[in-house]
């Protein structure tokens, strides 16, 4: 039986590695002022949200400090 040396997809990939295009891609579009302002605003909102959650969340995570001396309640003093 006749066998090919390379299968078709691999020979295509091998030729694609050697191929160089003489066409340069177009330069990327510059962002407009409104797009830049929107990106800055979104970033600022995200940072402020993280800072706010940290600010309001830290007091809830603190362990309550136990008093150095315990006060006896009236029920225990009456004994």
N, C-alpha and C positions, 0 to 999 in steps of 0.2 A: 504494500500500500504506500501511496505517496503521503509524506508528512511534511508539513511546513516547518521551517526552522523556528519561527516565532508566530505566536497567535496575533491576530489583527490588533486587539487593543494595546498590547505591549509594544508593538512596532509603532503604533500611532504615538504613544507616549514617548518613545525613544526619539522619534522625529520631532516631537513638540519641544523636547529639551534643547535641540540644536537650533530651532527656528528663532530668529531675531526679527522683530518688526521694525520698520523704519517710520512707523506712524507714532507720533508722540501723543499721549493722552491729553485732553484739555485740562487747563489749570482748574483747581477747585474754586468754587464760587466763594466770594467773601461774604461773611455774615453782615446783615444790615444792622443799623443802630438799634432798631426795635428788637431784633433777635438777640443781640448782645445784652440789651437791657432786660429782656425776659429771662435769659439764662442767669444773669446776676440776681434777679429777683427770686427765681426759684432756688438758687443756691443759698441766698440769704434766709429764705423761709425755712429751708431744711436745717440750716445751722442754728437758727433761733429756736426751732422746735426741739432740737436735741438739747440745746442749752436749757431751755425751759423745763423739759422733762427731767433733766438732771437736777435743776434747782428745786423743783417741787418734789422730786422723788427721794432725794437724799435724807430729808428729815424723817420720812416714813421708814427708811431702812436703819435708822439709828436704834441701838438697843437702849431701852429705858434704864437710866442709872438707878441702882438700888440705893436707898438712903443708908448712910453710914451707921445710924442708930435707928432701930425699929421702934415705932411708937406702938404702945399697947392700946388695944381698943378698950372700951368701957366694959365689955363682957369679960375680958380676961382680968381686968383690975378688980372686979367685984368678988373674986374668989377668995 
